[in-house]
């Protein structure tokens, strides 16, 4: 039975796999979200047809989509209980902003159904990411230094100066994607044969350039978390670990100097600037909402609906235990607690945070187990890159609500879901030998 799915997926590699990796082209173009939406609609159609034909779900996806389905149902339940109209769930405004969470995780459902060659598709996806992100970095660097801010660089305020946004709405969105792709590149650089190391070094340098000129401090923190995990898993000793870290720092140093981003990096360790103070205020608001309703939160998509007049928030229920924000006011925008953990606690309580963290930790566990037992170098680097992507997400989520941000989540969910399929394929091939 499994053999049939594998042979079928090999036949469909050329066309279907190219369609499956198209979102890599659009990660830096979120000003035009319909591009990714169109690709996802086609992929959903492929997935549904494949399921109707074969009724198959990969072993690695099975438990993951059950957990995700439970999270979706729970979030929607708190949405309804908090008095928000069901009709809003189907509006573009909701799906574009608050409901972006659901779109972000669709890849796990889509690729749970075997309809392509997972390993070849994931390899193509990573290579396309490397090419696209290098090209955007080159263009961004030209605009950054020449002062001709046509498409990819802009000045939001004098405080930040020019910053690289690509064709996204914000520098943070661009920075988060660059953080993830930089970790992917680092994984390939560490694991590649000597003849490919120069290529991946060049790719990593340009990814660093793109990452630094976004001037997104949270993205640098995310990259650092992912890089530490990837290096730690790859090397065999503390001495080598420290040596690789030192080499990376030496590689970054001239880029930081010539791009003039050292002041911005230094601000990571400061809480005195306006941006940091604003974030601290948002974190405080989220924590107050969590304390008011610690078990289930105030309701999914409610954080940015709260009107903070005189710092008084009217909640319905038993405050300090279970209470919801039931006002009819609905706001659809990018506002969030600027911290996924606090945002989830505020909107969905301890239950919501535990469910989503369990999902991601379980993903990391499955990939780590495959990474330690796999004998294929091609497979191991994919598992390593995907684990690094999860670590990057955990770091990114300290400063933004990235666990529900479509830009970085589309990037990661496609990679990780395809990695799960790759693990399934590898198990089948090993069983046949």
N, C-alpha and C positions, 0 to 999 in steps of 0.2 A: 504494500500500500504506500508506504513512505517513499519507496523507490520511484513510484509513479509520479509523486509530487516533485521529486528532485529532477527527474528527467524532463518533466513538463516545464519546470522553472528554468532549466538550461535553454530550452527552445525559445522561451519568451524573453531571454536576457536583453537582446538588443533594444527593442522598442520599449518594453515596459520598464526596464531598469533606467533608461534615459529619462522617462517621464518621472519615475520615482525620485530621481536626484535633482530635478529641476528646482525645488525650493532652495537649493544651494545658490542658485543665481539671484534669488530674491531676498536673501537675508539682510542685505544692505540697501534694500529698496522698499522699506515698509511704508513709505509715503503712498504706495500704490498696493494696498493689501489684497486687492482683487486678483493679483497675479498668483499669489500663494493659494488663495481660495479656489481658483479655477483648477489648479493642479490637484489640490486635495479632493475636489469633487470627482475628478477623473479616477484618482487612486481609490476612492471609496467605491466607485462603480466596479473597478477591477476586483476589489476585495470581496464585495457582495456576490458577484458572479462566481468567483472562485469558491466561495463558501457554499453557495447553492449547488455547485457542481460536485464538490468533494467533501463538504462538511468536515473540514480539517482545521485544527488550531494547533500551532506548535506547542510543544511541551513547556518551553520556557516562557511563552506568553500567557499560558492558561491561567495561572494564579495571579499574574500581574493585571490582566484585564478584569478579573473578578474584584481585586482590590480597588482598581480604578473605578469600576462601575459602582461599587459601594460608596466611594468618595463622591462621585457625581450625584448619586441619589441623596446622600447626606447633605451636601451643599445645597441642592435644590430644595430639600425639605426645610432647611433653615431659612432659605430665601422666601418660601411661601409662608412659613409660620410668622416671619417678621412683617407680614402684611403687604408684600410687594405683589403687584398683579402678574398673573401667569402670562398675560398677553405681551408684557415687556420682554419676556424671554426670547421672543421671535423677532424683535426689532433689530435693525442694524446697529443702533447706538449701543444696545446691551452687548451684542456679540462682538462689537469692535472694541469695547472697553472692559466693563466688568466681566462679561462672559468670555473674554479672551482665554480664561483658564481652560475652558472646555476644548477650544480649538487647539490649545497648546499641546494637549495630550492625545490628540486623535491618532497620531502615528502608531501608538501602541496597539490600537484596535485594528487599524488598517493592515499593518504588517504581521499581525497575529495569524492571518490567513496566508498559507503558502501559495503565492502566485508569481514568484520571481526567484532568481538565484540570489540568495542573501549575501553570500561572501563577495561575489563579483560586484553586486550593486553597492555594497558598503565601500569596497575599494574605490569604485568609481566616484562615489559621493565624497570621500575624503580628498581624492585628487582634484575634483572639481572645486571643492572648498579652497584648497591651497591656491589654485590658479586665480579664482575670482578675488580672493582676499589680497593677493599680491598685486593684481591689477588695480584694485581700488586704492591700495596703499600708495602705489606709484602716482596715480592721479591726484590723490589727496596731498601727497608730499609736494607736488608741483604747485598746487594752489596755496598750500600752507606757506611756502617760502616766497612765491612770487607776489603774493598779495591779491591775485586775481581770484576772488572767492566766487566762482561761478556756480558750481553744483555741490561740491562735497565738503567745503569748509565755510564756516560762518562765524560771526562774532555776535554772541548773545549779550555780552556786557564787557566793559573794559576790564573788569576784575579777572575774567578768564582769558580774554584775548581770543585769537583765532583758535578754533577747535574743529577737529575732523568729525563730521557726522555722516559722511557718505551720502546716500539718498534716503536716510532715515529721518525720523522726526526729532530724535534727540541724540546727543553725544553718548549718553549712558547706554542706550540700546545698541549703538554701534560698538562701543567699548566692550559690552558684555559678549557680543558675538566674536570679537577679536580675541578676547580672553579665552573663550572655548576653543577656537581654531588654533590659537597659539599653543595650547596644551596638546591638542591633537598632533600638531607639527612636532612638538618636542618629543612626543611618544614615538613618532616615526623616526626622528633623528637618532634617538637613543637605540632603537631596535634595528635600524637599517644596516645593510652591508656597507663596507667602506666606500664602494664605488658610488653609493647614493648619498653619502653623508654631506657632501658639498651642496648638492641640490637642496636637501632639507635644511641645511644651515642658512642658505640664501632665503628660502621661504620663511624661516623663523625670523630672520633679520627684518624682512619686510612686514611680517605680522607684528613684530615689536614696534616698528615705526608707526603702523596704523593704530596699535593699542595706545602708545604714548601720546600721539597727537590728538586722540579723542579727549585727553585730559580728564578721563573718568577715573577717579580714585578708587571707587568700588570695584571697577573692572580689574585694576591692578591687584587688589586684594584677592579677587577671585582667581586670577591667573596664578598668584603666589600659592594659593591653597592647592590648586590642581597640579602645579609643577612639583611641589613638595611630595605629593602622593605618588605621582608618576615616577619621579626619580627614586624615591624610597623603595617602590615595588621593583624597579628595574635593576638597581645596583645590588651588590652582594655584601657590602660592608659600609660602615660609617665613614671610613676614609674616602671611599669612592663617592659616597653621597655628598660629602663636603666639597670634594674636588669638582663635581659637576655643578653644584651651586655656585662655586667661585667662578667657574668658566662662564656660566650664564650671566653673572653679575658683570664680568669683564666684557661680555658681548653687549650688554645693555648700556654700559657706561658711556661710550661715545655717542650712542643714539640719544640718550637722555641729554647729553651736553649740547649736541648740535641742534636738537629740536627745542631746546630751551624749556624743557618740562620739569626740570629738577625742583623748582619752587612748588609746582603743583604736587609732586610726589611727597615733598616735605610736609605738605599740608595734611597728608594722611594721618599724621601724628598730632595734629592740632584740633582742638575743639572750640577755638575762639572765633573762627571766621563765621560769617553770616550763614553760609550753607550748612555748616556743621550744627550751628545753633538751631536752625530750622528743623533739621533732622531730629535733633534731640527732643524738640517740642512735639513732633509727630510721633516719636516713639513713646513719649510720655502719655499722649492722648490714647494711643493703642493700648498701653498698659492699664490705663484707667478703665477703658471699655472692657478689657479682659477681667479685671477685678470685679466689675459689676455683673459679669455673666461668665464665670470661668469654665463652666462645663461645655455649653453649646455655643457660646459667643452671642453676639447681638444679631447675627443673621448674615448669610453670604451676600456680598456686594453692598454691604451697608456702611462700611467705614467712611467712604467719601460722601454718603448721604447725610451724615451727622452734622447738624448746625451747631457750632460751638459758640453759642451766645452766652457770654458771661461764664463760660466754662461749665454750664449746666446742661446735662443731657437727660431728656425724659425717656426712660425705659419702662417697658411694661413687663410685669412678672415679679419674681422674688429677687430683688437686687442683692448681689453678693453670692447668688447661687445660679439661678436661671432667669434671665430677662432678655428681651429683644427690643431693638429699636423699631417701633411700629408706625412711625410717622409716614404719611403718604409721599413725602419728599423723596424723589429719585434723581440722582446726579450721575450722568454717564461721562466720565473723563478718565484721565490717566492718574488721578490722585490716589495715593496709597500711603501706607505707613512707612515706606522706604526701608522695610525690613520684613522679609517673608515670614519669619517666625512670629514676630509681634503682630503682623497683619492677620495671620491665620488664627492666632490666639484671640484677637479682638473679634473677628467675624465668625469664627467657627469653634472657638474654645479649645480646651485640651483635647477633646475628641478629634477635632479636625486636624490639629497639628500632628497628633500621634499617627493618624491614618496616613497622612501624606508623607511624613518622615519614614514610616514603616515601608511604604511603597518604594521610596528611593533607596533605603538601606537594603531592602530585599533585592532590588536591581543590582546594587553594588556587590552583594553577596554572591548572586548567581554568576556575575561576570568574573569576580575574583576567583571563584572555584574553578571556572573554566580556564582562567589565565594560568593557574598553578598546575593544572594537569595536561593542558594542551601541548602537543609535540610539534605543532605547526607554527613556524615563525610568522607566517602571514596572518594566522588567526590570533596569535598572542598579541601582536601589536594593535589589532583592532579592539581586543578586550581591554588592553592597557589604556588606549586612548579613550575608550568609553568610560572606564572607571575614573580616569582623570577628569572627564567631562562632568561626572557627578560631583566630584570633589570641588570642581570649579563652581558649579551651581550652588553648593553649600556655602562657599566663600562669598560669591556674588550676592547671595540672599541676605547677607548681613547689612547691606546698605540700600537695597531696593527690593521690591516684591517681584523678584525674578522668577520665582516658582510659578508665576502666572503671567509672565511676560512673553508674548508670542515670538518675538525676534529670537532670543536665545533659546527659548523652549522648543521651537520648531527645529532649530539646529541640533539640539541635544536629543530630543525625543526621536527624531529620525535615525540618528546615529545609534542610539542605545537600543531601539526596537530592532533595527537591522542586525545589530550585534547579537541580540537574543536569537534571531533567526539563524545567524551564522553558527551559533553554538549548537542549535538543533540539527543543522545540516552536518556539522562535524561529528556529532554523536551518531547519526545514522550511518555516515561513511565508515566510522570506526567499527561499528557493529557489523558491517558487511565484510570487513577485512578478516 
